[in-house]
Amino acid sequence: MDPATPEPVNVGESIESTLALIQRWSTRAENRRSLHDAEGAALSSTDSWLLERLVASKPIRMSRLAEWLEVDKSTMTTEVKRLESAGLVTRTPDPADRRAVLVSATEAGAVAIDRHRRIAQDVYNTLVGKWNEEDRADFARLLTRFSDELSWVTDAVWRHNESV
């Protein structure tokens, strides 16, 4: 092989092992604590996914949230009730079908997810703080591109399910 030709990279292997490491890192108790503030905005990954979705959308049926998170409706009910008790979401009857429940984020929920995001961003900025600006910009650009690919697939499935 020509010394000027780089070795082929198994991108799938690199992504899989890196994502596994990131997942392990983010679920360790001390790291989870570093992502929360002193005021107690201790949002689990499920909490943050759910609040992100609710803040960005109009009120949505609980059954659709369960589909989106790929959990049973009873699991979603438990999650939403917990967030409702914390004042982060509200549940109201769906005017189109009074048997169904609509869920929406409260102002406190929007504040909590915003605070959670800022704290997480500070942690991540610290982790790459010694990198030069070009490396940080490249990493952010490529990570966003990768995330966009994941989102495109996820959103396409979500849009399909919404139309059914």
Long-range contacts (C-beta under 8 A, 24 or more apart in sequence): 15-146, 34-123, 35-116, 35-119, 35-120, 35-123, 36-116, 36-119, 37-115, 37-116, 37-119, 39-115, 41-112, 41-115, 41-116, 41-119, 43-112, 43-113, 43-116, 46-79, 47-79, 47-83, 47-88, 48-113, 48-116, 50-79, 50-80, 50-83, 50-89, 51-83, 51-88, 51-89, 51-105, 51-109, 51-110, 51-112, 51-113, 51-116, 52-113, 54-89, 54-103, 54-104, 54-105, 54-109, 55-105, 55-109, 55-110, 55-113, 58-104, 59-92, 59-102, 59-103, 59-104, 60-102, 60-103, 60-104, 61-94, 61-100, 61-101, 61-102, 61-103, 62-91, 62-100, 62-101, 62-102, 62-103, 63-100, 64-161, 64-162, 65-103, 67-161, 68-158, 83-109, 88-112
